[in-house]
Amino acid sequence: MAASALAQSAPPGSSLVVYEDGSARINALLNASLNVAIPAGIYMLTAELTVREGHVIAAAAGAQVILKTAAAYAGRIVGTIDKSFTLRGLTLDGAYASRLSLEGKPAASLIQVTGGTKVTLENNRFQYAPATAVWAWRSAAIQVRGNTFFETYQPIRLDGANIPAGGGTIENNTFTNTAAFKSIQHIEALYTDGLVIRGNTMRGAGLAEPSSHGYEGTWGNSIYLVNSNHYLVETNKVYSNYWSSLVSGSGSANGVIRGNYFLEGAHSSACMWIEQPGAAYITVDSNDLDGGISVGDTGGDHLTITRNTVHSRGVGIDVNSGAKDVLIQDNQFYSKAGFRNNNGMYLWQKSTPDVNVRVLNNHVQGFDKGIAINNSHGLGIVYGITLSRNTFADNNQNVWVPLTLLLKRPLGQ
């Protein structure tokens, strides 16, 4: 497409030419080839790009390419149905400051993918998105690698990837939000199977509270898993958000959470939650946790929690009523409050014969009560708790059980 009056000089501080007819220019390139190298420039978009099956769309060698939504445009940059494609090395800018009225609206997502297999988004920058940056539905084995997500209302949402090809991979991305714009979660996965979340660096979800929380049930977390099975969350580094680093919620089962660094939220002393009905058969192993673990509540059962190091200003691990079958072994729990307070472990409402909680070979240090065991109102019977080979230091009391409780069997040591 020949240069025209629709090409403007670069904005102050930038050497990039601004193309006001960006949608037409990019679509002309897309229509001409399946392998597209976009020349340097800022392309203002007023319509969706016509991405086809098999497209590989990238910045030209050494070029900086910014695809930016025009202030008056209320739509997406890319929307596809049953197409597989690759985007590489581009900046997608949702112009958050000038499109505040579109906050949280699906139609304003930067990329919306329906179907397709192994859609690949790598080494891109997604910035200033007033809605979701990448929203994928029933897209098999989506690959999101090496991208930067900056000031995005919701960087990634995966829906319905519980299909034979699996839930895809989200790895080696950087997610950053500040209080400048509203945001909800970094990664929200619903009805996925086999999703891998690996090696990402994340911070700042929900620091500015979203106007509407939708049906999510929670917000302000980096990773939120709902009805997602056979997931792997490993080697991520997650810093402070509004609530926590990770929630494995309703219906999320057969997961592994290992080798991560998780920090507590600005409004919670817990850095991770495993809760709600159907959250089950989950392994939490070899994590560095700068905040407590909360499991149980209305769900969260059949859990294996091993070889973690936990520093908490609150409870080290809260094993609530829904967690009946739990192994807590070879962990280290330290209070970081500067004085002895709270409980290293709180085993709550173990009042039914199906309880099987094994607390083995852990170290608990610096709390008011190293291990506290209680039922509602301090009454009834405690079932199925085994303590063995645990060590304690600098606690006011190592193991505490109200005298009003009846132990069905001895706790051990």
C-alpha positions as CSV (number, residue, x, y, z in Angstrom):
1,M,0.0,0.0,0.0
2,A,1.5,3.3,-1.0
3,A,2.3,5.9,1.6
4,S,-0.4,8.5,1.9
5,A,-1.7,11.4,4.0
6,L,-2.8,8.7,6.4
7,A,0.8,8.2,7.4
8,Q,1.9,10.7,10.0
9,S,5.3,11.7,11.4
10,A,6.6,10.0,14.5
11,P,5.3,11.1,17.9
12,P,7.7,13.0,20.1
13,G,10.4,10.7,21.4
14,S,9.8,8.0,18.8
15,S,11.3,7.3,15.4
16,L,8.3,5.2,14.4
17,V,5.9,6.4,11.7
18,V,2.2,6.4,12.7
19,Y,-0.2,4.9,10.1
20,E,-3.8,6.0,10.8
21,D,-5.0,3.5,8.2
22,G,-3.3,0.6,10.1
23,S,-6.1,-1.9,9.7
24,A,-6.1,-1.6,5.9
25,R,-2.3,-1.7,5.7
26,I,-1.9,-4.8,7.9
27,N,-4.8,-6.6,6.2
28,A,-3.3,-6.0,2.8
29,L,-0.1,-7.8,4.0
30,L,-2.2,-10.6,5.5
31,N,-4.2,-11.1,2.4
32,A,-1.0,-11.3,0.3
33,S,0.8,-14.1,2.1
34,L,0.7,-16.6,4.9
35,N,4.2,-15.5,6.1
36,V,4.0,-11.9,7.0
37,A,6.8,-9.6,8.1
38,I,5.4,-6.3,9.2
39,P,7.6,-3.2,8.6
40,A,8.3,-0.9,11.5
41,G,5.6,1.5,12.6
42,I,2.7,2.3,14.8
43,Y,-0.4,0.9,13.1
44,M,-3.7,2.4,14.4
45,L,-6.5,-0.2,14.2
46,T,-10.2,0.5,13.6
47,A,-11.2,-3.1,12.6
48,E,-10.2,-6.7,13.3
49,L,-7.3,-8.2,11.4
50,T,-8.1,-10.9,8.9
51,V,-6.0,-13.8,10.2
52,R,-6.2,-17.0,8.2
53,E,-5.4,-20.6,8.9
54,G,-1.6,-21.1,8.9
55,H,-0.6,-17.5,9.2
56,V,2.8,-16.7,10.7
57,I,2.7,-13.0,11.5
58,A,5.8,-11.3,12.8
59,A,7.7,-8.0,13.0
60,A,10.2,-7.6,10.1
61,A,13.8,-8.3,11.2
62,G,14.9,-5.6,13.6
63,A,11.6,-3.7,13.3
64,Q,9.5,-2.4,16.2
65,V,5.8,-2.9,15.3
66,I,3.0,-1.6,17.4
67,L,-0.6,-2.5,16.6
68,K,-2.7,0.0,18.6
69,T,-6.4,0.3,18.9
70,A,-7.8,3.7,18.0
71,A,-9.5,5.5,20.8
72,A,-12.9,5.3,19.1
73,Y,-12.6,1.6,18.2
74,A,-14.5,-0.8,20.6
75,G,-13.4,-4.1,19.1
76,R,-10.6,-6.6,19.1
77,I,-7.3,-6.7,17.3
78,V,-7.6,-10.4,16.3
79,G,-10.6,-12.6,16.5
80,T,-10.5,-16.1,15.0
81,I,-12.7,-19.2,14.8
82,D,-11.1,-22.7,14.2
83,K,-7.9,-21.3,12.8
84,S,-4.3,-22.0,13.8
85,F,-1.8,-19.2,13.5
86,T,1.4,-17.7,15.0
87,L,2.0,-14.1,16.3
88,R,5.6,-13.3,17.0
89,G,7.6,-10.2,18.1
90,L,4.7,-7.7,18.0
91,T,3.4,-5.1,20.4
92,L,-0.4,-5.1,20.8
93,D,-1.6,-2.0,22.6
94,G,-5.2,-1.7,23.8
95,A,-5.1,2.0,24.6
96,Y,-6.5,1.5,28.1
97,A,-6.4,5.2,29.1
98,S,-8.5,6.3,26.1
99,R,-10.9,3.2,26.2
100,L,-11.8,3.1,29.9
101,S,-15.5,2.6,29.0
102,L,-14.5,-0.9,27.6
103,E,-13.0,-2.1,30.9
104,G,-13.7,-5.8,31.3
105,K,-15.8,-6.2,28.2
106,P,-15.0,-9.3,26.2
107,A,-15.5,-7.6,22.8
108,A,-12.5,-5.4,23.6
109,S,-10.1,-8.3,24.1
110,L,-6.9,-7.9,22.2
111,I,-7.0,-11.4,20.9
112,Q,-9.9,-13.8,21.1
113,V,-9.3,-17.3,19.8
114,T,-12.1,-19.9,19.4
115,G,-10.9,-23.4,18.4
116,G,-7.7,-24.0,16.4
117,T,-4.8,-26.2,17.4
118,K,-1.5,-25.0,18.8
119,V,-2.1,-21.3,18.3
120,T,1.3,-19.8,19.2
121,L,1.9,-16.4,20.7
122,E,5.5,-15.8,21.4
123,N,7.8,-12.9,22.2
124,N,5.1,-10.3,21.9
125,R,4.2,-7.4,24.2
126,F,0.6,-7.0,25.3
127,Q,0.0,-3.7,26.9
128,Y,-2.7,-1.3,28.2
129,A,-5.6,-3.7,27.5
130,P,-8.9,-2.6,29.1
131,A,-10.2,-6.2,28.8
132,T,-8.5,-9.6,28.3
133,A,-5.3,-9.6,26.3
134,V,-5.6,-13.3,25.2
135,W,-9.0,-15.1,25.6
136,A,-9.1,-18.6,24.2
137,W,-12.0,-21.0,24.1
138,R,-11.8,-24.7,23.2
139,S,-8.4,-24.0,21.6
140,A,-6.3,-27.1,21.8
141,A,-2.7,-26.9,23.1
142,I,-2.3,-23.1,22.8
143,Q,1.3,-22.0,23.3
144,V,1.9,-18.6,25.1
145,R,5.7,-18.2,25.5
146,G,8.1,-15.4,26.2
147,N,5.6,-12.6,26.1
148,T,5.3,-9.5,28.3
149,F,1.9,-8.5,29.7
150,F,1.8,-5.0,31.1
151,E,-1.1,-3.1,32.6
152,T,-3.7,-5.5,31.3
153,Y,-7.1,-5.9,32.9
154,Q,-6.8,-9.7,32.5
155,P,-3.8,-11.0,30.6
156,I,-4.9,-14.6,29.9
157,R,-8.2,-16.4,30.1
158,L,-8.6,-20.0,28.9
159,D,-12.0,-21.6,28.7
160,G,-12.9,-25.1,27.7
161,A,-9.5,-26.5,26.7
162,N,-10.4,-29.8,28.3
163,I,-10.1,-31.6,24.9
164,P,-7.9,-34.5,23.8
165,A,-5.0,-32.3,22.7
166,G,-4.7,-30.8,26.1
167,G,-4.9,-27.4,27.7
168,G,-1.7,-25.9,26.3
169,T,1.4,-24.2,27.8
170,I,1.9,-20.8,29.4
171,E,5.6,-20.3,30.0
172,N,8.4,-17.8,30.5
173,N,6.1,-14.8,30.3
174,T,6.2,-11.6,32.4
175,F,3.0,-10.2,33.9
176,T,3.1,-6.8,35.5
177,N,0.3,-4.6,36.9
178,T,0.3,-1.5,39.0
179,A,-2.4,0.5,40.7
180,A,-2.6,2.8,37.6
181,F,-5.3,0.6,35.9
182,K,-7.8,-1.9,37.2
183,S,-7.1,-5.6,36.9
184,I,-8.5,-9.0,37.9
185,Q,-6.3,-12.1,37.6
186,H,-3.2,-12.8,35.5
187,I,-4.1,-16.3,34.4
188,E,-7.6,-17.6,34.7
189,A,-8.2,-21.2,33.5
190,L,-11.7,-22.7,33.4
191,Y,-12.4,-26.3,32.3
192,T,-8.9,-27.0,31.1
193,D,-7.1,-30.4,31.0
194,G,-3.4,-30.7,31.0
195,L,-2.5,-27.1,31.3
196,V,1.2,-26.2,32.0
197,I,2.0,-22.9,33.7
198,R,5.8,-22.7,33.9
199,G,8.6,-20.3,34.5
200,N,6.5,-17.1,34.5
201,T,7.2,-13.9,36.6
202,M,4.1,-12.3,37.9
203,R,3.1,-9.3,40.1
204,G,0.4,-6.8,40.8
205,A,-3.0,-8.4,40.0
206,G,-5.9,-6.5,41.4
207,L,-3.9,-3.7,43.0
208,A,-6.6,-1.4,41.6
209,E,-9.9,-3.2,42.3
210,P,-12.0,-4.0,39.2
211,S,-15.4,-2.4,38.9
212,S,-17.1,-5.7,38.4
213,H,-15.8,-9.1,39.6
214,G,-18.0,-11.1,37.3
215,Y,-18.6,-14.7,38.2
216,E,-15.0,-15.4,39.1
217,G,-15.6,-15.9,42.8
218,T,-12.3,-14.3,43.6
219,W,-9.9,-11.8,42.0
220,G,-6.5,-10.2,42.6
221,N,-4.6,-13.5,42.2
222,S,-1.9,-14.4,39.7
223,I,-3.2,-17.9,38.9
224,Y,-6.8,-19.0,39.3
225,L,-7.8,-22.5,38.4
226,V,-11.5,-23.6,38.2
227,N,-12.6,-27.0,37.0
228,S,-9.1,-27.6,35.6
229,N,-7.6,-31.0,35.8
230,H,-4.1,-32.6,35.4
231,Y,-2.5,-29.2,35.6
232,L,1.2,-28.5,36.3
233,V,2.3,-25.2,37.9
234,E,6.1,-25.1,38.3
235,T,9.1,-22.8,38.6
236,N,7.0,-19.6,38.6
237,K,8.0,-16.5,40.6
238,V,5.0,-14.7,41.9
239,Y,5.2,-11.4,43.8
240,S,2.6,-9.4,45.6
241,N,-0.9,-9.2,44.3
242,Y,-4.1,-8.0,46.0
243,W,-5.0,-11.5,47.4
244,S,-2.6,-14.3,46.6
245,S,-0.3,-16.0,44.2
246,L,-2.5,-19.0,43.4
247,V,-6.0,-20.4,43.9
248,S,-6.8,-23.9,43.0
249,G,-10.6,-23.7,43.3
250,S,-13.8,-25.6,42.5
251,G,-13.4,-28.8,40.6
252,S,-9.6,-28.5,40.0
253,A,-8.1,-31.9,40.6
254,N,-5.0,-34.0,39.9
255,G,-2.7,-31.0,39.9
256,V,1.0,-30.6,40.7
257,I,2.4,-27.3,42.2
258,R,6.1,-27.5,42.5
259,G,9.3,-25.5,42.6
260,N,7.6,-22.1,42.7
261,Y,8.3,-18.9,44.7
262,F,4.9,-17.5,45.9
263,L,4.5,-14.3,47.9
264,E,1.5,-13.5,50.1
265,G,-1.0,-10.9,49.0
266,A,-1.2,-7.3,50.2
267,H,-4.5,-8.2,51.9
268,S,-3.9,-11.8,53.0
269,S,-1.2,-13.6,54.9
270,A,-1.8,-16.7,52.7
271,C,0.1,-17.0,49.4
272,M,-1.9,-19.9,48.1
273,W,-5.4,-21.5,48.5
274,I,-6.6,-25.0,47.7
275,E,-10.3,-24.9,48.4
276,Q,-13.9,-25.3,47.2
277,P,-15.7,-28.5,46.3
278,G,-13.8,-30.9,44.0
279,A,-10.4,-29.4,44.6
280,A,-8.7,-32.7,45.2
281,Y,-5.7,-35.0,44.6
282,I,-3.2,-32.1,44.5
283,T,0.5,-32.3,45.2
284,V,2.3,-29.2,46.6
285,D,6.1,-30.0,46.6
286,S,9.4,-28.2,47.0
287,N,8.0,-24.6,46.9
288,D,9.5,-21.5,48.5
289,L,6.4,-19.9,50.1
290,D,6.6,-16.4,51.5
291,G,3.2,-16.7,53.0
292,G,0.9,-19.4,54.4
293,I,-1.0,-22.2,52.8
294,S,-4.8,-22.4,53.2
295,V,-6.5,-25.8,52.3
296,G,-9.9,-27.2,53.0
297,D,-12.7,-24.7,53.7
298,T,-15.6,-26.1,51.6
299,G,-13.3,-28.4,49.7
300,G,-9.7,-29.2,49.1
301,D,-9.0,-32.9,49.9
302,H,-6.6,-35.7,49.2
303,L,-3.6,-33.4,49.4
304,T,0.1,-34.1,49.5
305,I,2.2,-31.2,50.9
306,T,5.9,-32.1,51.0
307,R,9.3,-30.5,51.2
308,N,8.1,-26.9,51.1
309,T,9.7,-24.0,53.0
310,V,7.0,-21.7,54.5
311,H,7.6,-18.3,56.1
312,S,4.4,-16.8,57.3
313,R,3.3,-13.7,59.2
314,G,0.0,-15.6,59.9
315,V,-0.7,-19.4,60.0
316,G,1.8,-21.6,58.4
317,I,-0.8,-24.0,57.0
318,D,-4.5,-23.9,57.8
319,V,-6.0,-27.3,57.2
320,N,-9.7,-26.5,57.3
321,S,-12.8,-28.8,57.6
322,G,-13.0,-29.9,54.0
323,A,-9.5,-31.4,54.0
324,K,-9.9,-34.9,55.3
325,D,-7.1,-36.8,53.7
326,V,-3.8,-34.9,53.9
327,L,-0.1,-35.7,54.1
328,I,2.1,-32.9,55.4
329,Q,5.7,-34.2,55.4
330,D,9.2,-32.9,55.4
331,N,8.2,-29.2,55.4
332,Q,9.7,-26.3,57.3
333,F,7.4,-23.7,58.8
334,Y,8.8,-20.4,60.2
335,S,7.0,-17.4,61.7
336,K,8.2,-14.1,60.1
337,A,6.1,-11.9,62.4
338,G,9.0,-11.0,64.6
339,F,7.3,-12.4,67.7
340,R,5.5,-15.7,68.5
341,N,1.9,-15.5,67.2
342,N,-0.6,-17.6,65.3
343,N,-0.2,-21.3,64.6
344,G,2.4,-23.1,62.6
345,M,-0.3,-25.6,61.6
346,Y,-3.9,-25.3,62.4
347,L,-5.9,-28.6,62.0
348,W,-9.5,-27.5,62.2
349,Q,-12.7,-29.6,62.6
350,K,-11.3,-33.1,62.2
351,S,-14.5,-34.4,63.7
352,T,-15.5,-37.3,61.4
353,P,-14.2,-40.9,61.2
354,D,-13.0,-40.4,57.6
355,V,-10.2,-38.1,58.6
356,N,-6.6,-39.2,57.8
357,V,-4.2,-36.4,58.4
358,R,-0.5,-37.4,58.7
359,V,1.9,-34.7,59.9
360,L,5.4,-36.3,59.6
361,N,8.9,-35.1,59.9
362,N,8.2,-31.3,59.7
363,H,10.0,-28.5,61.5
364,V,7.9,-25.7,63.1
365,Q,9.5,-22.6,64.6
366,G,8.6,-19.3,66.1
367,F,4.8,-19.6,66.5
368,D,2.5,-19.3,69.5
369,K,1.3,-22.8,69.0
370,G,3.4,-25.1,66.7
371,I,0.5,-27.4,65.9
372,A,-3.0,-26.4,67.1
373,I,-5.9,-28.9,66.9
374,N,-9.5,-27.8,67.5
375,N,-13.1,-28.3,66.6
376,S,-15.9,-25.8,66.6
377,H,-16.4,-24.4,70.1
378,G,-13.7,-26.7,71.3
379,L,-16.1,-29.7,71.5
380,G,-16.5,-33.2,70.2
381,I,-14.1,-35.9,69.0
382,V,-10.9,-35.5,67.0
383,Y,-10.3,-38.4,64.5
384,G,-7.4,-39.6,62.4
385,I,-4.5,-37.2,63.2
386,T,-1.1,-38.7,63.3
387,L,2.0,-36.7,64.4
388,S,5.4,-38.3,64.0
389,R,9.0,-37.2,64.1
390,N,8.2,-33.4,64.0
391,T,10.7,-31.0,65.5
392,F,9.9,-27.7,67.2
393,A,11.8,-24.5,68.2
394,D,10.9,-21.2,69.9
395,N,7.2,-21.8,70.0
396,N,5.2,-20.9,73.1
397,Q,3.6,-24.3,72.9
398,N,4.5,-27.1,70.5
399,V,1.3,-29.1,70.3
400,W,-2.0,-27.7,71.7
401,V,-5.4,-29.4,72.0
402,P,-8.2,-28.0,74.2
403,L,-8.9,-30.1,77.2
404,T,-12.6,-30.2,76.2
405,L,-11.8,-32.3,73.1
406,L,-11.8,-36.1,73.0
407,L,-9.0,-37.7,71.0
408,K,-10.2,-40.9,69.3
409,R,-6.6,-42.1,69.2
410,P,-3.3,-40.7,70.5
411,L,-1.7,-38.1,68.2
412,G,1.8,-39.3,68.4
413,Q,4.7,-36.9,68.7
